[in-house]
Amino acid sequence: MRTISGLVMGRILLCLAPATSALTEQERATFAVHERVARSVVLVLVWGTEVRVNGSGFAVKPGLIITNYHVIERASRIELPEMDH
């Protein structure tokens, strides 16, 4: 869920950020990267034997999501909900 929280925070920062001219070059570069990749980040919901956990991944192409093995290693069910970026 860290990635999703980061995206939400990124969106809030974009809304609260001062005018672009007041941002440093590094801040402008950070926001530019976020805008380019935010749509490829996906939420991975994983149900194990007793609990549900959240993870993240990214879409490489339609039908292909990459995530870390530890996110899905004990999964009995995996869902990738649609997200409104």
C-alpha positions in Angstrom: 0.0 0.0 0.0 3.0 2.3 0.3 3.0 3.0 -3.4 -0.7 3.8 -3.5 -0.3 6.1 -0.5 2.7 7.7 -2.3 0.5 8.3 -5.3 -2.2 9.8 -3.2 0.3 12.0 -1.5 1.8 12.9 -4.8 -1.6 14.0 -6.1 -2.1 16.1 -2.9 1.3 17.6 -3.2 0.6 18.5 -6.8 -2.6 20.3 -5.7 -0.9 22.0 -2.8 2.4 22.8 -4.6 3.1 26.5 -5.3 3.2 27.7 -8.8 5.6 25.8 -11.0 8.0 28.7 -11.2 8.4 28.5 -7.4 9.5 24.9 -7.5 13.1 23.8 -7.7 14.4 22.0 -10.7 14.5 18.7 -8.6 10.8 19.2 -7.5 9.7 19.8 -11.1 11.6 16.7 -12.2 10.0 14.7 -9.4 6.5 15.8 -10.4 7.3 15.1 -14.1 8.3 11.5 -13.3 5.1 11.0 -11.2 2.9 12.2 -14.1 4.6 9.8 -16.5 4.4 6.7 -14.4 1.4 7.1 -12.1 -1.0 5.3 -14.5 1.2 2.2 -14.7 1.1 1.6 -10.9 -1.4 -1.0 -9.8 -2.8 -2.1 -6.4 -2.5 -5.8 -5.7 -5.0 -7.3 -3.2 -3.9 -10.6 -1.9 -5.8 -13.0 0.3 -3.8 -15.7 2.2 -5.0 -18.3 4.6 -6.1 -15.8 7.3 -5.6 -12.2 6.2 -5.8 -9.9 3.2 -2.7 -7.8 2.4 -2.0 -5.1 -0.1 0.9 -4.7 -2.4 1.8 -2.9 -5.5 3.0 -3.6 -9.0 3.2 -2.0 -12.3 1.7 -2.7 -15.7 4.1 -3.5 -18.4 1.5 -4.1 -21.1 -2.1 -5.2 -21.2 -2.4 -8.4 -19.2 1.1 -8.3 -17.8 1.7 -6.9 -14.2 5.0 -7.1 -12.4 5.1 -7.3 -8.6 7.5 -8.7 -6.0 7.3 -12.4 -5.2 6.8 -11.7 -1.4 3.5 -9.9 -2.3 1.9 -13.0 -3.8 3.9 -16.0 -2.3 1.2 -17.1 0.1 -1.8 -16.1 -2.0 -4.9 -18.1 -2.3 -6.6 -15.3 -4.3 -5.3 -12.2 -6.0 -7.3 -9.2 -7.3 -6.2 -6.2 -9.3 -8.9 -3.6 -8.8 -9.4 -0.9 -11.4 -8.0 2.4 -10.2 -9.0 5.9 -11.2 -5.6 7.7 -11.5 
